Amino acid sequence: MATPLTADRLLAALRGAGLTVVEHDGWRTHNRNHKGPWGPVHGVMIHHTVTKGTATTVRICHDGYAGLPGPLCHGVIAKDGVVHLLSAGRANHAGSGDGDVLQAVTDERPLPVDDEADTDGNRYFYGFECENLGDGKDPWPKVQLEAIAKASAAVCRAYGWGERSVIGHLEWQPGKSDPRGFSMDSMRTRVAALLDLAPVPPKKPETPAPGRPRPPFPGRAAFALGQSSPAIEQLGKQLVKRGFGKHYRVGPSRKWGEADRLNVAAFQRSQPQLRGDADGYPGPLTWHLLFS
């Protein structure tokens, strides 16, 4: 479960990425949480504002307008690369979009065509509105593009996500064109570089070698605090075999412990399919990939 970042963690993540951040009054509690759930979160969405001038842009995104109350994003990324924080909760930025796209973002795989508007995106995505007229002529300064990539990567890094967790509004909601003036593939390449990841499609799970069947998944309840079973030791040995045993002081045992959870989380972060849920507790997909 990808729980939304607290205001402090969001601020720290952005500043930790080397961004200049302006905190606007009340941003920690300025949200639309009373209109629907905020979270679990699965990605970052990029927009252009169709506005000119940072002060005007920030005001509109903070207040909203008739028929669409603010906040309209979590942060405005200005032409000079400064990030203006407006919200740490649910924001009116994504609207309804394609549930198949959400699933692809969650799985961190290539996006399908967005041809439906059946899913509430405000619940699941962080949104950054980027100051630009959106006419295909208004330039995108280098410092602004770098800031968009850094802000996106900062949120991804906080969750252990890869670059495929970053999408444009045009990839989410049919009929949208933003951001216009750069491609989202080029932006994801920038994000991947900041995350030190190769921007390539995730590999499909491998088929187990003949004669070495994958052990059956024992169920999530087997990996709870205080549990003890041969499956836990089997899991630990496989983690060590795959190079994810650094948190064991002595070695795997039959009793589930924090070292097991940390090692499982490290393995999950290494798998594109699992980065959105790297909580350290094995599920069926973690088990499948670990023993593949």
Salt bridges, closest charged atoms under 4 A:
ASP8 OD1 - ARG28 NH1 2.63
GLU23 OE2 - ARG15 NH2 3.51
GLU23 OE1 - ARG28 NH2 3.47
ASP63 OD1 - HIS62 ND1 2.74
ASP107 OD2 - ARG109 NE 3.22
GLU108 OE1 - ARG275 NH1 3.60
ASP120 OD2 - ARG90 NH1 2.87
GLU129 OE2 - HIS47 ND1 3.94
ASP138 OD1 - LYS79 NZ 3.06
GLU171 OE2 - ARG188 NH2 2.83
ASP178 OD2 - HIS47 ND1 3.27
ASP178 OD1 - HIS169 ND1 3.13
ASP185 OD1 - ARG188 NH2 2.94
GLU233 OE2 - LYS237 NZ 3.96
GLU233 OE1 - ARG254 NE 3.35
GLU258 OE2 - ARG261 NH2 2.80
